[in-house]
Amino acid sequence: MKINVGDKVSYEDTYATGIKMVPAGVGEVVELKPDVYGKSNKQIAVIKQRGHEPFEMFTNGLEVVDR
């Protein structure tokens, strides 16, 4: 499913080297941008969650909650 700016999305826990970096939750996509570091055509979403700093996550790890 295509992710758009303004979508409310859910995501699972994100780990890096065994450390939980982002706990699972629900947030809103505020920006979409290309993966400038990788050689794929993946998109990166900037997600704003109430009470937290915005963070980035690949869109293939997101699921739209309400449309």
N, C-alpha and C positions, 0 to 999 in steps of 0.2 A: 504494500500500500504506500502511496506517495505521501510524504510528510510535507506540510506547508507551514509558512509562518502564521502564527496565531493558533495552531492546533494545540489541544491539550493532550499530552502524551504521558504514557507510563514507561518506566524503565526498571530493569533489574539491578541488583548490586553489581558494582564494577570493582574488580580487583586488579592490582598491579603488584607483581612479586609477592603474592600472598597477603597483601594488606588491602583492606577494604577502603577504596578511594571515594566512592560515591554510593551511599546507601539507596536501596530501592525507593521509588516514590513516584509522584506525579508532578508535572510542571508544564510550562507553556513555552513553545518554540518562539523565540524572539528574532532569530536570524538564521539563515542557511548560507553556508559557504563551501567552496570546493576544498578537497584534501590537497593542500599545496605541498605537503611533504611526501605523500605517497605517489605511486605510479598508477593508481586506480582512478576510476571515475566516481568514487564514493563521495557522498556529501556529509558535511559536519553540521550538526544543529547546535545552536547556542540556546541553552535551556535556562529559564528563570523559574526558580521554585520559591514560593513565599517564605521569607525569612532567611534566605540563603543567597550567597553570591552566585551569579550566572556561571555555568560551566558548559563545556563542549563535549559532545558525544556523537559517534557515527549514527546516522539515521537508521541503519539496519538493526540497531539495538533498541529501537523505539517502537511503541505501539500506540496508535491513536485511540484515545479513550472516548471522546465525544466529538461529533462532527456537526 
